[in-house]
């Protein structure tokens, strides 16, 4: 069972690391202004999606599994009007990913199966499920970020 736990842990950590690198790569060419611009009358800016992903990871994995003191304001992730620089926003995202990676690497076989419930995720069931859900959520929003980058490039 230890070997399976090692495989699961390594696979999850590698995928989180890879997706975090995708976020940074997509953000790279954006100016601070473009990072916060909403190219459509609906939806979010790239920056607001980064805030949202940061909040998601900090809350569901950081606060609920790792025991950090993070308090989430989900609505503000989409409405924040005080825009930090792109670099500072991505730094905070990287810090959330680092917490996720440390948390994943510290899970034992028994830890993965521990009961898990959190606001808006009462049916997650266990730690493994929430870590996979957060990974899927990150991947989903990278798709939106890709589309935003294409639209911002088209508008230049």
N, C-alpha and C positions, 0 to 999 in steps of 0.2 A: 504494500500500500504506500510505503514511503516513496518508491520509485514513481508511482502514478502521481502522487502529490508533487513531486519534483517536476514532472512533465507538465502538469496543469499550471503550476506556479510559473515556470519558465515561459510557457506559451502565452499565458495571460499578460505577464510583464512585458514580453517582447511586443505583443500587439498594442498594448497601451503606449509603449515607447514609440512604436512606429506611427501610430495615429497622432500622437502629440507632435512628432516631427513633421507630419503632413500639415498640421495646423500652422506651425511656424513657417514652413515652406510657402504655404499659400499666403500668409500674412506678409512675407518678406518684401515683395515689390510694392505693397500699399504704403502710401504716405499716411501720416497720422490723420489727416482729413478724410482720406478715402476709407481708412479703417473704421471710422465712425459714420460714414455716409450711408444712407438708405437709398439705394438706387431705384427702388420701387415705392409706390404709395402705400404699399402693404409690407409686412414682413419686418425683418431686423437688419441691422448693420452687422458687418463682420465682428466689430468690437463687442456689440451686445451679445452675439452668439458666444464669444470667448468668455464674457462675464457669466453667461448662463452655464456653460460647461464647467467653468471654475466653481461656481456655486453648487452645481450638481455633484461633482466629485468631492468637494470639501464637505458637503453635508452627508450624502449617502455612504461614502466610504470613510472620509476623515472623521466626521463627528460620530457617526453611528457604529463604526467598527473600530477605528483607531482611537476613539475617545478624545479627539481634539475638542476645543471649546467653540468651534465654528457655529455661528447662528446665521441661518439663511434668510435672505429677503428675496424670494424668487421673483416677485413682481418687479423689484428694482433692477434685476438683471436685464430686463427688457426696456426699462424706462429711464435708466440713469442718464442724467443730463450733464453731470460733471465728468467730462471725459479725461481720464488719465492718458498719458502717452501710450502709444502702441507698445513701446518697450516695457513699460511698467505693467500694463495689462497682461502681456505675454509672460512676464516674470511671475506674476501671481498665478497664472495658469500652470506654468512649469512647477511652481511650488506645490500646487494641488496634485499634479501628476506625480511628483516625487513622494508625496504622502501615500498616494495610491500604490505606487511601486513598493514602498517599504511595507505597507500593510499586506499586500499580496504575498510578498516574500516571507512574511512572518506567520502566515497561516499554516496550522497543522492540519492533518486529515480531519481531526475532530472539529477544529475551528470552522472549516468550510461548511460543515453541516449544522452549525449553531443556528438556532432560531433567529430570524431577522424580521423586523417590522419597522417601518418609519412612515412619516407623513407622506401621503400619496403613493406609498409602496407597501401597503399593508399585506399584500399577497405575495411578496417576494419569497417568503418562506425560510430562506437560509442565506448565509453570506455568499456562497458561490453564485446563487441566482442574481443577487444584487450587483455583484462585480461584473457578471456577464451582461446584465441589463444596462449598466452604466457604460460598458464598452460599446454596446450596440447604439446607445444614445449618442456617444461621441462620434461614432462612424456616420450615423444619420446626419448629424449637423455638419460634418465635413462635406457631405454632398451639397448642402445648402451654401456653405462657404465657397465651394468650387463655382457654383452658379453665380454667386455674388461677385466673385473675382472676374469671371468672364464678362459680366455686365459692366462692371467698373472699367475694365480694359476697353470695352467697346465704346464707352462714353468719352474716352480720352481723345 
